[in-house]
Amino acid sequence: MIVSVVCGVAFVPIVGKLADNVNPQITLPTACLVRMSSCVGFYFIADPTSYFAYFISIMLVLGTLMESVCNDAVLFRNADREIRGVIFGTSTAFGFTGQFVFSLVGGYLYDEVGPKWPFMLVGACDLTLFVITALLGCFGVI
């Protein structure tokens, strides 16, 4: 986890620069795809001390950071100055609500189905988000 956080801290400014300079039609779906791939990768971890497990952990942190920074960049770029705080607060509230719901559903999946299935749930959610952002990008909404 320490390696993941260090990589994330080093990578965040680069992601921020990309979010500023690259079209969100590319950055948002890419971020979703990175995190989805890493979540699916958790299903294939046989040894939690392997290099593959470390790589997947790093990619999960990086994908999550990419999604967060890219989403915030789109929100701040498109929101009127007078309501940016409200929009960011609402976005954060939905994020916390998602964490709460995922904790309940993920805990149930972990206990009843298996320890890898919460990651598969997040991967499925990211796949859905990837499709939505790709479609919105195709129609010029983002």
ROVEXTI-831235 format. One line per 8 residues: number of its first residue (from 0); their letters; for each residue x, y, z of N, C-alpha, C. Coordinates in pm, whole numbers. Last residue first. Layout:
<pts>
NUM> A> X:Y:Z:X:Y:Z:X:Y:Z  ...;
</pts>
This chain:
<pts>
141> IVGFCGLL> -1937:1603:-2315:-1822:1634:-2228:-1703:1677:-2313  -2102:1594:-2535:-2156:1646:-2410:-2043:1683:-2314  -2045:1477:-2782:-1996:1611:-2754:-2050:1674:-2626  -2101:1218:-2832:-2208:1314:-2863:-2170:1457:-2826  -1869:1100:-2741:-1904:1087:-2883:-2009:1189:-2924  -1889:1154:-2467:-1783:1215:-2545:-1812:1211:-2694  -2102:991:-2400:-2116:1136:-2383:-2009:1211:-2463  -1976:743:-2456:-2093:787:-2533:-2115:938:-2522;
133> ATIVFLTL> -1774:748:-2261:-1739:736:-2403:-1855:783:-2491  -1924:760:-2027:-1838:874:-2063:-1795:868:-2209  -2061:510:-2046:-2135:636:-2039:-2048:753:-2081  -1847:327:-2047:-1939:332:-2160:-2014:465:-2162  -1730:388:-1795:-1653:400:-1918:-1746:414:-2039  -1939:321:-1622:-1897:460:-1631:-1814:485:-1757  -1937:42:-1667:-2057:122:-1698:-2022:269:-1714  -1682:-12:-1570:-1715:-42:-1710:-1837:37:-1753;
125> DCAGVLMF> -1717:62:-1303:-1626:139:-1387:-1649:112:-1535  -1895:-141:-1225:-1937:-1:-1217:-1848:88:-1304  -1727:-361:-1262:-1851:-350:-1341:-1903:-206:-1340  -1530:-303:-1070:-1495:-312:-1211:-1617:-299:-1302  -1684:-324:-840:-1628:-193:-875:-1587:-192:-1022  -1737:-602:-858:-1847:-504:-857:-1796:-366:-897  -1483:-707:-836:-1556:-726:-962:-1674:-629:-972  -1430:-641:-575:-1351:-578:-681:-1418:-593:-817;
117> PWKPGVED> -1611:-808:-443:-1627:-662:-433:-1548:-587:-540  -1504:-1068:-514:-1622:-1013:-581:-1650:-866:-555  -1302:-1185:-373:-1266:-1113:-495:-1384:-1038:-557  -1408:-1327:-157:-1331:-1205:-132:-1294:-1125:-257  -1754:-1425:-211:-1609:-1449:-209:-1533:-1319:-199  -2026:-1436:-126:-1985:-1486:-257:-1836:-1518:-258  -2065:-1348:141:-2154:-1449:84:-2105:-1510:-48  -1864:-1160:211:-1905:-1265:304:-1978:-1380:235;
109> YLYGGVLS> -1842:-1000:-21:-1723:-1061:39:-1762:-1180:127  -2106:-912:-54:-2043:-997:-155:-1921:-1070:-99  -2132:-759:183:-2220:-873:159:-2156:-968:57  -1938:-565:134:-1926:-652:251:-2012:-777:236  -2047:-444:-96:-1918:-513:-104:-1896:-607:13  -2279:-331:15:-2291:-433:-89:-2162:-513:-100  -2161:-156:209:-2266:-252:244:-2272:-367:143  -1975:-13:58:-1932:-85:178:-2034:-191:218;
101> FVFQGTFG> -2139:104:-137:-2044:0:-176:-1997:-79:-55  -2275:289:23:-2350:182:-41:-2256:69:-81  -2054:452:96:-2139:388:197:-2212:268:138  -1958:538:-150:-1871:461:-61:-1952:387:45  -2182:682:-240:-2136:563:-312:-2045:476:-228  -2179:888:-54:-2294:798:-59:-2257:669:-131  -1942:1013:-126:-1952:949:6:-2070:852:12  -2018:1101:-384:-1903:1011:-367:-1909:938:-233;
93> FATSTGFI> -2226:1274:-324:-2256:1152:-399:-2142:1051:-388  -2071:1468:-193:-2177:1397:-121:-2215:1268:-192  -1911:1557:-404:-1848:1490:-290:-1951:1411:-210  -2108:1679:-563:-2028:1568:-616:-1964:1488:-503  -2187:1878:-386:-2284:1775:-428:-2210:1653:-483  -1950:2028:-375:-2007:1968:-254:-2105:1857:-287  -1928:2110:-642:-1825:2024:-585:-1876:1956:-458  -2162:2265:-658:-2144:2150:-747:-2039:2055:-690;
85> VGRIERDA> -2112:2458:-465:-2230:2372:-453:-2214:2247:-538  -1880:2575:-571:-1878:2512:-439:-1994:2416:-421  -1972:2682:-814:-1873:2575:-813:-1869:2501:-680  -2144:2894:-851:-2200:2770:-797:-2100:2655:-794  -2007:3110:-957:-2092:3133:-841:-2143:3004:-777  -1882:3015:-1189:-1801:3051:-1072:-1885:3061:-945  -2032:2736:-1342:-2025:2880:-1322:-1954:2908:-1191  -1846:2454:-1460:-1940:2514:-1364:-1921:2665:-1358;
77> NRFLVADN> -1649:2349:-1622:-1779:2379:-1680:-1876:2449:-1586  -1422:2310:-1470:-1409:2378:-1599:-1545:2426:-1650  -1507:2163:-1252:-1460:2300:-1231:-1451:2378:-1362  -1580:1918:-1380:-1675:1995:-1300:-1632:2140:-1287  -1339:1840:-1500:-1457:1867:-1583:-1558:1951:-1506  -1181:1811:-1269:-1142:1908:-1373:-1260:1942:-1462  -1312:1603:-1135:-1309:1736:-1075:-1273:1843:-1178  -1259:1393:-1318:-1396:1435:-1290:-1400:1576:-1232;
69> CVSEMLTG> -977:1383:-1302:-1043:1414:-1430:-1187:1458:-1410  -937:1318:-1030:-882:1442:-1085:-954:1480:-1214  -1077:1067:-1013:-1108:1179:-926:-1062:1311:-987  -952:904:-1207:-1096:933:-1212:-1131:1057:-1132  -687:905:-1108:-718:958:-1241:-866:994:-1253  -720:776:-862:-674:915:-867:-708:980:-1001  -797:525:-958:-887:601:-872:-849:748:-872  -565:452:-1100:-694:465:-1169:-794:546:-1089;
61> LVLMISIF> -379:443:-888:-362:538:-997:-493:559:-1074  -486:232:-733:-471:366:-676:-460:471:-786  -470:26:-925:-599:62:-866:-593:202:-806  -196:13:-976:-286:55:-1084:-423:94:-1030  -107:-85:-729:-62:46:-777:-157:97:-884  -231:-336:-733:-261:-240:-627:-222:-99:-669  -108:-454:-955:-252:-430:-957:-292:-328:-850  158:-470:-857:126:-392:-977:-22:-357:-982;
53> YAFYSTPD> 124:-646:-642:172:-509:-618:138:-418:-736  44:-873:-784:-46:-813:-684:-6:-670:-654  275:-918:-935:149:-890:-1003:50:-824:-906  458:-989:-744:475:-861:-812:348:-820:-885  289:-1139:-457:354:-1142:-589:369:-1001:-646  149:-1164:-229:284:-1109:-215:358:-1105:-349  -91:-1291:-286:-95:-1148:-253:43:-1085:-234  -134:-1501:-548:-44:-1480:-434:-40:-1331:-402;
45> AIFYFGVC> -327:-1471:-741:-321:-1597:-668:-237:-1583:-541  -537:-1253:-898:-425:-1259:-804:-432:-1391:-727  -756:-1220:-1060:-653:-1314:-1104:-532:-1320:-1011  -911:-1023:-953:-969:-1157:-963:-861:-1262:-992  -765:-794:-991:-770:-851:-857:-824:-994:-859  -821:-723:-1256:-695:-788:-1227:-691:-851:-1088  -1054:-578:-1226:-1065:-712:-1283:-936:-791:-1255  -931:-347:-1128:-1028:-420:-1045:-1045:-563:-1096;
37> SSMRVLCA> -775:-269:-1347:-709:-308:-1222:-804:-385:-1131  -975:-211:-1535:-877:-317:-1562:-808:-364:-1435  -1101:5:-1408:-1175:-118:-1435:-1079:-235:-1457  -896:196:-1408:-943:141:-1281:-1021:11:-1302  -864:233:-1686:-750:193:-1603:-800:130:-1473  -1122:314:-1764:-1067:191:-1818:-948:141:-1734  -1146:560:-1636:-1238:450:-1602:-1183:316:-1647  -944:699:-1772:-936:680:-1627:-1026:565:-1583;
29> TPLTIQPN> -1051:696:-2032:-923:631:-2004:-908:602:-1855  -1284:852:-2007:-1295:708:-2037:-1165:632:-2008  -1147:1104:-1933:-1245:1035:-1847:-1261:887:-1881  -969:1169:-2149:-920:1144:-2014:-1019:1067:-1927  -1126:1204:-2384:-1021:1102:-2380:-985:1067:-2236  -1300:1400:-2331:-1353:1287:-2406:-1252:1173:-2408  -1147:1601:-2223:-1209:1505:-2130:-1273:1386:-2201  -842:1664:-2394:-988:1665:-2399:-1046:1562:-2302;
21> VNDALKGV> -568:1785:-2207:-624:1684:-2298:-776:1685:-2285  -489:1973:-2017:-447:1990:-2157:-510:1892:-2256  -587:1910:-1763:-594:2048:-1811:-574:2059:-1962  -532:1642:-1741:-673:1684:-1732:-691:1827:-1781  -253:1652:-1750:-326:1590:-1861:-472:1634:-1861  -210:1775:-1502:-165:1842:-1625:-238:1785:-1746  -314:1575:-1334:-372:1708:-1335:-335:1785:-1461  -133:1370:-1388:-274:1352:-1424:-344:1488:-1430;
13> IPVFAVGC> 93:1488:-1277:92:1455:-1419:-51:1438:-1468  23:1506:-1006:45:1628:-1084:44:1604:-1235  -6:1219:-946:-120:1312:-945:-92:1441:-1022  228:1068:-925:155:1067:-1053:45:1173:-1060  325:1081:-669:412:1122:-778:335:1141:-908  106:975:-532:149:1113:-504:237:1164:-618  108:712:-639:-5:802:-659:32:947:-638  349:612:-543:328:624:-688:214:720:-718;
5> VVSVIM> 283:621:-269:396:697:-320:384:717:-471  66:440:-265:45:580:-228:159:668:-280  193:202:-344:81:255:-421:60:403:-392  377:166:-137:426:187:-274:316:248:-360  198:120:72:286:236:76:338:269:-64  82:-119:0:0:0:0:86:126:0;
</pts>
